[in-house]
Amino acid sequence: RGYGINYIIEPKRIKFGAEGKTGDVGKGTNLDQFGATLRQCLLELKVICEQSNEIPVGDSSRL
């Protein structure tokens, strides 16, 4: 059971990958909750990166 988060740092972007490992379903691993929390964290990180690089927040050309 557990989660894995990997990332690659490039000059102008950070790429993330995430995986969930469920050996025993129903015994503490909640991938839906993990996914929602991870998504919110990454969106907040995106805003911080945009602000620090003076990129208009919400510029979807960088998605």
Secondary structure, DSSP 8 states (H G I E B T S, - for coil): -EEEEEEEEETTEEEEEEEEE-SSTTSS--HHHHHHHHHHHHHHHHHHHHHHTT--TT-GGG-
